């Protein structure tokens, strides 16, 4: 376990409010957030800057930036993504990834969580009544929203009042007659997202505290999922999980855990042969 070290939290959106207390209590770290850290350069939810990196690589870039800026050799960064749930297509989802990079020991530990607890939403609007309804639906004023021109070239945000937002609405709807209202997904303006980041931090701590049985390095966790659980009826392999392989980030030690879902056969309804 990593103890009594200084950790830099690479954020400019106040994520340290939920990350810092957990890391300090559970890992005995001394955490801080540097000033003038521009993580928006790797992408913004409002679209001014496109995120060109994968979530994991974006988190790596944030860690590297903070490391270069501060010289701190232990850095944590988070990256969030929003869109339709991969399996429940009509339900919005929030996927959060968190990465700890230990530059001193050349170690990277990351984990992620997929949550349907999100107010992520986007809607074309043309008048103040529609704006008021949208604001209410996403939880304003505790949750923020942004307004974009219909071609997404103009962005307005940080509204202190609905009256202020209505002035922006008037400007953005000139010509096209409509604009786009979206939930502000930046953590400091979205308590719902903050709760997911808090959950993710606990998950990362649990992974860090799980050490390799062989070399005692932190971060011993699932590295592969093997499918092929046999069908109860025809015994052919299904796409359901047969086993999990846990591996070490520092040495080559691995352990295979069979039947992690406490069943040795799958229901025929999930079989491609019995239920094509």
Secondary structure, 3 states (H helix, E strand, C coil): CCCCCEEEECCCCCCHHHHHHHHHHHHCCEEECCCCCCHHHHCCCCCCCCCCCCHHHHHHHHHHHHHHHHCCCEEEEEEEEEEECCCCCCCEEEEEEEEEEECCCCEEEEEEEEECCCCCCEEEECCHHHHHHHHHHHCCCCCCEEEEECCCCCEECCCCCHHHHHHHHHHHCCCCCCEEEEECCCHHHCHHHHHHHHHHHHHHHHHHCCECCCCCCECCEEEEEEECCEECCCCCECCCEEEEEEECCCCCCEEEEECCCCCCCECHHHCCCCCC
